[in-house]
Amino acid sequence: MNNELYEVIKIYSINSHKELSNLLLGKSKDKLIALLNDLITVYINDKNSSLLREYITVSIAGYIPNVSKIGYNGFRQETELSGKINSCEAKPQNIISGENKRKLNGGGNFTDYTFARLKKNLKDNPNMLISGFVDGELLYVLEFPFKCKYFKDRLKEQLLKRFPDGDKKGEFLRSANFTFEHYKKCSGLKIIFLSKTNLIKNKQYFVNKFYEFLIDYENKKK
């Protein structure tokens, strides 16, 4: 974060909004654009919060984002006649170039997971939204139903390993993780968004099999 952006955020936090407005009104259009660009860059690449990446993923997939931290990440009405509400759970991955050796594998994880949560998720059957970013730039969004056998079996396998006799009060599976390998055979799998140009540009940040799947899908569209 540059010093100028820091000063703007500091004034917003400890001074009046009028003082902030006066500060911003005194800046040129180009400077305001630069400040906004810097702010978005910091926010979308935040390692401690995936809020903005989740918001983008949910919106791109046609859901209304849930601004509350409680419940699923988004929802949409199936049809006006049925009134049925479909929920979604977003799992975005973001790679910061040059910072680590992690690669996009179409995966994600559930923190503090339990059999009780799995049971609820199976009942609700939200659509899973899996997305990938490199330096905050969106490359893909995939969607599939939570009830996909291969996917739910992966979660159940990890829970059984952690809790062979069922849930224990006050204890959790810290991370129930999955990758593209655990849902690639789901019949309901869809690719909602894919940027082929950016995909190719960022090939080095992908697990090979996952990259090849996305490229094959895009080529078949032609």
Protein Blocks (a to p, Z undefined) as FASTA:
>chain_A
ZZklmmmmmmmmmmcfklmmmmmmmpcfklmmmmmmmmmmmmmmomkbcklmmmmmmmmn
opacdfbfgdcfbdcdfbfklopacddddddddddehkamcdcehiacdehiafklmmmm
mmnopacdddddeehiafbdcdddfklmklmmmmmmmmmmmmmnopaehiacfbacddfk
lmmmpmkbccfbdcfklmmmmmmmpcfklmmmmmmmmmmmZZ
